[in-house]
Amino acid sequence: MCGICGAAWTRSGTGPTDAQLGAMISRLEHRGPDDLGAFRDAHAALGFRRLSILDLPGGHQPMSNEDGTIHVAFNGEIYNFSELRNRLEARGHTLRSAGDSEVISHLYEDEGPGFARLLRGMFAIAVWDAPRRRLILTRDRLGQKPLVYRTEADRILFASELKALLCLPEADLPRKIDPLSLDRYLTYGYIPHPRTILQGVHKLPPAHTLVWHDGHLKLHRYWEPDWNRETVRPIEQDIEHLRATLSDAVREQMAADVPLGAFLSGGIDSTIIVGLMQQHATHRVKTFSIGFDDPAFDESSYARMAAEFLGTEHHAFNVKPEAWETLPGLAWHFDEPFADSSALPTWHVSRMTREHVTVALTGDAGDELFGGYDRYRGIALAEAVAKLPGGIGRWLGGPVARTLPASSRAKTKLRAAKRWLEAVGLSPTARYLRWMTSFDEETRAGLYSDDFLDTLTQAASREPDEADPALVLDRTLGVASDRDPVTQAMVADLLTYLPGDLLTKVDIASMAHGLECRGPFLDHRVVELALAMPLDRKLRLRKGRSKVILKRAFADLIPSPIRTRSKMGFGVPIDRWFRGELRDELRAVLLDPVSLGRGLFRPEAVDRMISEHGDGRRDHAYRLWALLMLELWFRHHLDPSPTNQNRPISFEKTS
C-alpha cells in the first residue's frame, strides 16, 4: 500500500523539477511512511511512497523489468501475484523480488496496456514504457485505490491524491473550482468520477486504463460484467458457490508480512468476514470497533457480541463531541469536499486499529451486492404503490406526505416516512436521488448566491450534457435496464456511491494513518456472482428480509441477534452535536467573514439553516455538515496561509 505520483511529457514539453517531484512525494508520506523512491528519464518522472506489507526487504519502487525499459509505480495489492509469477517464469521472465510489484512490469511486457484484466486485487498503477514513450495508468475494478490526473497539450500529471498535484505552482496546476462539480458535491455529498473539484483535473474511473502517448490520450474500460445477466439455479448451488468464493477471497487477502486484523461493526457483513478470517487463522483475529454515547448510533454491543461469538481479540473505542478537534486534519486529508459524516468514525477506528495492526479487512460492498440498504426496500415498495389504481401514489406523495413533521424533534421513523412518501410519485431517477441527497434542486437554488447561480448557468451552457447532476445517476440506473428496479439501483450504487463515497472514505481515512484496508466482498469474482443472482436471493419485501442468501450461507458465523437486527448506518450523531456541544463552533465557521466572503451562498440562507436546526424546527444536520466540510476544505487546500485566508475563488467565466 503506497502513494504514487509523476508525469510524462513530449519532446517539446517539460516535466516537474526534482524539487517539485520531491514535494509531491513528500505530500504522500502518510500513505507510505516506510520508504520512498523516484525515477526520471528524458520524458517521464515517477514518485513513490511505501507502506511495507509484502516482501519487506525487496519491494522498493519504482521498479523496472530486467533491462530497465519498463518502470512501475504501484499502489495496492495483487492477490493472485503468485500464480502470475509462475506464469511469467514459465515464459522465461526473471523476477528478482518476492512480492507483487515486479509482476506488473513483466506482465505488461507480455500483455501490453491490457494487462490489468489479469490482475485480482486493488490497485492504482503507473507504467512508463520508455522505448515507446508511453505512460499507462490503470485502476482496480471497483475503485478501491484512487488516481487523479491532469492532461495538457504536451504532458500529463498524475497522483494518488489531489494534494500531491497541489504541490505544483499555480501556473502548472490552476486552482480553478469547477462549478458543476461543486453542484454535484452538494447533490451527492461527494464528487462522482471522472470530475474533481478542480477544472482540468480528473479521476481515473474504476476498471479503466488510460494510455498516454506523446500527448495523445486513450481511455478504455477493461472490465464490464454483463449487468443484465441473471442466472437462476437452485439456491443451494448459489450458497455453495458464494461460500467458497468469499472464503477464498478472505484467505487471499489475509496474506501479509505484517500484523493483520479487521473492522468489526456488529453488522452482517463485517461479522461474516471476521468469521471466515477466524476459520483461516491459526490464532485469535484482532478486531476493532467504535461506539458513541448516543444509542441511536452505537453498535458497540453488537460488535462485542460478534467478537465473543467468534472468539476474537477485540478492541473498542468511543467517540465524543471533542471529535471536532479532528475535523481540520480530516479536511486536509480529503482532497475534495466530502460530506459523508461517517468519515469521522472511520478516521478514529483507523487510527486506533493502526496502533495494533498494519492491515485490516472490512465488510465493504456487502450492502450494495446483497440488498442491505433500507432504500432498496423503499424502491420495491414504491414500485408496488405506483401500480395501484386511482392516483394513490400521487395522493400519498402530496397530501399525506405534507401532514408528517419535518422538525428534528420528530421521530426518526416519521421523518423517514415523510422522505419516502415525498418521492413515491417521482420517476425512478428523481425518486432515488431524493432519497440519496440532502440538498435537492430547490434547496440548492435557494442556497446559492446570484453570482454563483450565474457561474453555474454559464458552466452548464458549455457542457449541456453535464448540466444536470441527476444525469450521473440516470446513466448508471440505465446500465442494467433489463433488470428489476431494485437491481438497477444496486448496480448504480456499485458504479457511483461505492467508489465515490464509501471506498474513498475508507481509503483516505485509513491511509491517513498508514493503515491498509482490504475488502473481500470487492473481489470481482464475488461481485460477478452476486450480480447474476435474482433479486429474491437478496431481498424479500413481504417478509421484510434483506441479505437473504448471505444469512443462509453463513448462518454458522452470525449470532442470532445480529442476523435478525435492523440495519444501522455507520454514522455520528451530528444532529444532536450541532444543537448542543458543537453549535457555537458550527456558527463561528460558517458565518465567519472568510466563509461568507467566498460569495458562493446567500448568508441569510446559511444563517437560517443554522438557526432552524439549533432550535429544532428543522433537521439540517447533513446539510450543515456538507457546508462545514466544504469550508474547511477551502481553508486547508486553497487558502495558502493565514494572511491570505479570504482568497477569492477562481471560476472559468465566459465574457
N, C-alpha and C positions, 0 to 999 in steps of 0.2 A: 504494500500500500504506500503510495507515494504522491508527489506532486510533480507535474511536468510543465514545461513551457518552452518557447522557442520561436523561430522564424525561418522562412526561406525567401529568397529574393532572386530576381532575374539578373542578367549581366548588367543591366542599367540601374538596378535597384541597390539599396543599401540595407544592411541588417542592423540590429541593435549593437551598440558598442559593448565592449567587455564589461564596462561598469553597469550599463543598463541590463545586460543579461544577468549579471551578478545580483542586481537589485531584484529582478524578477524571481530568481531562485531563492533569495533570502525571504521574500514575501511569502513563500510557500513552506517555510520552515516547520510550521505546525503540522503540516501533512506528512513530513518526513524528518524527524529530529535526529535520525541516526547517521545519515550520510548525505553527501551532495556530490554532484558531478556536472561536467559541462563538456560539450563538443562543439567545434567550429571548423568549417572549411570556407571555401570561397563563396558559397551560395547558401549556407544554412548554419543555424546555431540551435543546439538543443540544451535544455537545462533540466536538472533533476534533483529532487529531494527524496530521501528514502526513509520509510519506516520498515525496519527489517523484520520479516515474517518467516520466509523460507530461505534456505541456503545463506545463512547469516554471513559467512566469510566471502562468498563468491558472487553476490548479487549486485555488485556495483554497476551503475548505469551513468550515462548512456552506454549501451552495449552493442558490439558490432559482430558481424559474421567473421569467417576465417581470414578473408583478405582485406577486411576493413572498408568494404564498399557500401555496406548496408548498416545503418546505425538506428538504434531503437531507444526511445524513452517511453516508459510504460508505467501506468498507474493501475493497480488492481491485482487480481489473482486469476490464473488459468488453472482450473481444477483438473482438466484432463491432460496436463502437460506431460505426464509420464508416458501415456500411450502415444502422444505426438512425438515425444523424444525417441521412442522406439522406432516409430515410422521413419523419422528423419535419419536416424543412424543406419537403418536398413537401406536407405537410399544413398548412403555414402557421406553424409554430413558428419563433421567432427564437432562435438559440443564440449566446451571446456569447463562449464559450470554445472551445478547440480539442481538449479532452480528452474523457474518457469520463464524468466525473461528472455534467455538466449534462444529458446524455442521459436520466438516470434520472428527474428531476423532470418532464420533458416527456413521457416515455413513460408515467409514472404518470397524467398528465392525460388521456391517450388511452385507457389500458387499465385504470385503476383498480388495486386490490390484486393483480390477476393479471399485472402487468407482468413479473414475474421469469421467466415461461416463455419470453419473447422474448430473454432475455439469454444470451449464451455467455461463460462466464468463471468466475472465482472471486470470491465476494463475500459480505459481510455488510452489509446496508443498513438504514438507518432513514429513513423518510419521514414527515414531520409535515405533515398536511393541516389547516392552521389553520381554514379555514371550517367543516370538519366535525368539528373537534376529534378527529381520528383519527390514531393512530400505526400505521404498518405496519413490521414487522420481517421481513426475509427473508434466507435463507441459500442459498448455492450448492448444486447438486445432490448433490455427493459429500461436502461438508463440509470444504472446504479452509480456509475462514475461520471463526473462532469467533464465537459470540454467546451471551451469557448474559443472563437477565432474572429479575426478581422482581416478582410482582404482589401488590397489596394491594387492599382494597376501593375505594380512591379514587385509586390511582396505579400506575404501572408504572415500574420502573427497569431499565436495560439497559447493557451494556458489552461491548467486545471481549474483555476479560479480567476474571475474578472479582476480581482485586486492585484494579481501579478501584472496584468496589462496596464493597470492604472499607475504602475511604477514608471511608465514611459512618459516623456514630456507630452504636453497637450498637443503639440504640433504633430506628434506621431499617433496619439490617441485622443481625438477631440472628445470633450466631455459634454456632448450634446444629448440631452434627455430625449428619448423617443416618446412623444405624447400618446401614441396609440398603445405603447407598452405600459405606460402609467395607467391608462384607462383599463387595460387588461388586468393590471395588478389589483385595482380596486374591485374589478368584477370577480376574479377568481381567488384572490389572496396570494397569487404568485404570478409570474410572467411565463406563459406557455412557450415552449420552443417553437420555432427557432429564434424568436426575438429575445433581446435582452433589454434592460432599462436604457442602454446607450445606443444611439443610432450608429449603424455601421458595424456593430459587434453582434455576433450570432452564437447561439448554442448549436452544437452539432446534435441533430436529433438522435435518439436511441436507434440502434440497429442500422445505422448509416455509416458509410465510408465516403470520405472526401479525398479526392485526388487533385493535387495542385501541381501543375507542370508548366514552368516558365510563364507564369502569370495567368494560365488558363485553369479553370476550376470545373470539376465534375463531381456531382453528388449522387450516390445511388444507395438504395436500400438493399441490404444483403440478407435480411431475414424478414419474412412476412408470411405467417401461417395463414391457412385458409380460414378466415374468421367466420365464414358461413357454413363450414363443415360441422355437422352434428352426427355423432356416432352413437347409435342406440344398441346396447347389448346388455346382457344380464348384469344387474348391479353388483353381483358377486365378483364378476370379472373386473369391473371398474375398481372395486375395493382392493382387490389383489394387486392390480397394476399400480394404483395410487400408492398403496403402502410400500411396495417395492421401490418405486421410482423416488418417492420423497425420502425414504430411508437411505437410498444410495446417495442422494444429493447431500443429506446431512453428513454421511460418512465422508464423502469427498471434501466437504467444507470444514471438517474438523482437522484437516491436515495443517500443521503449523509447528514451527520450531521454537515457539514462544508460548506463554500461558494463554489459555483459551477458556471462555465462559459463554454466558448467554443472558440476554434480557428476558425477564420473566414477569409479565404483567398480571398473570392470573386469568388471561383470556384463553380461548380455544387454541389460537394459532401458536402463540409462544409456548404454551403447555405441551403441545404436540412436538414441537421442535426440541424442547428440552428433554422430553421423554425419549425421543429417538437418540438424542445425544447420550443419554444415560445408558441406553442399551449398547451403544458402540464404545463407551468409555471404559477404562479399567480403574477408574476412581470416581469419587463424587464430583459431579459437574458444579462449577461455581456459577451461581445465578444472582441477578441483580434486579431490584425493583425500586420504585419511587412512590411516595404517598403524599397526601395533603391532609390538612386539618378539616377541610370541607368533605363530609362523607359522600356528597354527590359526585366527587371526582376521585375518591380514594379507592383504589383497588388492592391496597396492600394486604388485606386479609385474604383475598383470593390468591395472591402471589405466594403468601406463606403456606396456604393450603396446598397449592400445587407443589411447592418445594418439599413439604413434608411427605406428600404422597409419592413423589418421585425420588426422594432421598438425596436432594442436592445440598450443597453448601451455600446457604442463602444469605444475601446481604441486602439490607433495606435502607432507604434514605428518605427523609421528609423535607418537602419544600414549603417555605413560609413566604409571606409577602416581602421579606427582605430580599427576595429574588430580584427586586427592582435594581439592585446593585449589579446584577448580571447583565442587564439589558444593553449597556454600551458595548461590552465585549461581544454579545450576541449579534448586535447590529453590525459590528465591524467584520465578523466572520462571514455573515451572509452578504454576498457580493451585491445582491439586489434587494430591494424591499421585499419582505417576506412576512406574511400576515398569519401564518399558522401558529397559534399560541402554544401548541404542543411542542414547538421547538425549545421552549423553556425547560420543561421536564426532561426532554431528550438530551438537552445540554447537560443537565445536572446528573442524570443517570449515567451518561457517558463519562463525565468527569470522575464520578465515584467508581465506575467499572474499571477505568484505566489505572486506578490505584492498585488493582489486583491482577488484571489480565491485559493482554495487548490485542486480542481478537475476541469478538462477541458475535454469536449467531442471533438472528432476530426472526420474528414471525411475519415480516413484511410481505404483503400481497395476498395473504390468506383471505382477506375480505373481498378484494376485487375478483379473485378467482372462484370463490365458493359462496358468494352472495351474502356477505356478513353485514353489510350496512343496512340500516333501517330504511334508507331511501329506496332500496331495491324493492322492499315490500310495499313502500309507498307507490312506486311505479305500477306494480302489479295491481294494487287496489284501485289506483286512478284509472287504469285501463278498463277494469271491470265496471267502475262507475260511469265511464264515458260511454259505455254500451247501453246504459239504462235509457229508457224512452222519456220523452217529455221534457227535455232540457234540464233534467235533475242535476247534472254536473254543473251547469251554469248557475243554477239556484244555490247549490252548495258553495260554489266559489264566490258568490256575491253576497246575498242577504245573510246566509248562515255564517260565513266567514267574518263578516263585519260585526257580528254580535260577540265574538270572542275577544278577550282583552289582549293588548299588546304590551302592557306595562311589565316592568321587571318583577313586580310583586306577584304576577300571575304564575300559577304553577307551570313547571316546565312542560308537562303533557298538554296543557291548554295552549301554550304558545306554539308547540309543535303541531297541534291540530289546526290552529289558525294558519300556520305556514303551509300545511298540506292542502287545506281547503282552498286557499287563495290560488293555488296552482292547478287545481283539478281540471278546470276548463281550458287550460292553455294547450298549445301544441307541445309535442314531446320535448323538443329542444327548449322552448321557453319554460316549460314546467320544470325540467331538470336543472336549468340554470337558476331558476328561482330558489330551488332547494339548495343549490351549491354556493350561492353568493350572499353576502351581507349587504352589498351595495347594488341594488337593481338600477336600471337605466334612469328611472325617475329620481331616485335618491342621489345618484352621481350628478345628474344635471343640476339639481338644487344645491349641491356642494361646490361645484366648480365656479371659479371666478369668470367674469365676462371675457377677460383676456385669454384665459386658458381654454374656454369654450371656442374662441376664435382660432386659437392654435390647433385645437383638436379637429375643427372643421377643415382647416387647411391641410392638415396631415391626411385626413380621410379622403380629401379630393385627390391627393397624389396617389393614394393606394385604395381605390374604391373597393377592391376585393378583400381588403383587410379592415375596412372601416368598422364593421360590427363585431364586437367581441364574441357574440354568440356563434359566429361562424366557426370558431375553433372547436366548439362542442358539436355544432351541426355536422361538420365534416367527419368527425370521428364516430358519431352516432350512426352515420350512413355506411361505415365500413362493413358492418355486419347486417346489411339491410334485409337479408333473408331470415334472420333470427328473430326471436320474440323481443319485445321492447326492453325487458329486463336484461337480457343478454347483451343487447345493443349498448345499454348503459354501462354494463360491466366492462365491455370491450373499450368503450370510450374512456372509462377511468384508467384502464391499463395503459392507454396511449397518451393520456393527458395528466390526470390528477396524480397517478402513481409516480411517474418520473418528475413532474413539475413541482409537486408538493412533497409527498411522503419520502421519496428517495433522496431528494435534495436536502430535506430536513435532516435525515439520518446521516447522510454523508458529511454535511457541513458541521453539524453538532458533534459528531463523533471524531472527525478528523481534526477539529479544533483542539482536541486533547490527545491526538496521536493514537486514537483507537480505531481499529479496523472492524467494520460491521459486515457480516455476510448473511444473505437471506436465502435459505434453501428453497422456499416457495418460488423464488425467482429463477431457479434452474429452468431453462427453456423447455426441457422435457416435461417437467411438471406443468408448466404453463400450457403447452400444447395438449397435454392430456386433459386438463381441466376445461380448456376451451371447447373441446369436442363433446363434452358431456351435455346431455339435455338439462334444461332448467330444473326439472323436478328432482335431479340428483343434488341440487344445491338449496332450492327454496320451495317450501310448501306453504302456500298462503293460508289455506283453510285451517291448518294446524298451527300457524304462526311459527313455523320452524325454518331455520336457516342453517347453512353448512351441513346439510343432511348427511352427505357421504363422508365428510371429514369426521363427524361424530361417530359414525358407524365404523369407519375404517380404523380409527384409533381409540375406540372406546376403552381399551385396557390402559390407556395412558392418561385419561381425563377423569378426575374425580367427579362424581355425580353432580354436586352443587355447581361446578364450573360448566358442566355440559348443559345444564338447564338454565343458567343465568342469562339475564338480558345483556345486550351489547352495551359497553361503556367506552366512550371515546377517551383517548389519551390526552385530556385537556387540563386546563388550570382554571381555577375559579376567578377569572378576571372580572366577571360582572360584579362580584362582591368586593374584590380588591379596589375597583375603580369607584365604588360608592363609599369605601371606607379608607383603609390604610394608604392606598395609593392615589387617592382623589387629588390631593394637592400637587403631587408630582406630575400627574397627567395634565392638569390645567397649566402648570408652570411651563411645560414643554410645548404643548400645542398652541397656547395663546401667547407665547413669547414673541417679541418683535422679529426675532430671527426666523421663526416658523411662518408668521403671517407675512413677512417681507418677501417670501418667495413668490407670492402672487398666484398660487395655484387654487386656493379655496376662499370662499366667502367667510370672513372672520365671524360674522353673525351666525352662519350655519354651524361652524365648529363649536362656537360658544353654546349654542342651543343644544347641540348633541351632548356636550359635557353636562350641562345643567339638567336636561331631561333624564339622563342616566343617573346622575347623582341623586336626584330627587325621587327616583323610582318610577317616573311617569312612563318611560320607555326603556327598553333594553337595547342599548347601543354598544354593548361591550366589545363585540368583534369588530365593529366599525371603528371604534376608538383605538383598538389595538392596531388595526391596519394603518391608521393615520399616525399613530405613535411610532411604529416601526419604520414607516416611510420617512418621517422627520429625522429619526436617529440615523437612518441610512445616509441621508443627505449630509448630516453633520460629520459622519465618520468617513465618508468617501468623496464627497465633492467640496466640502468646506476645508481647505487645506490647513488652516491654522486658526487659533482663537482670535487673531487680529483681523481675520477676513471671513468671519462666520456668516455674514449676510451676503455672500457672493451670489449674484443673480444667476438664475437657471438659464442655460442656453438652449434655445429651441431653433430648429431649422424653420425659417419662415419664408414664404414667397412674397414678392413685392406686389 
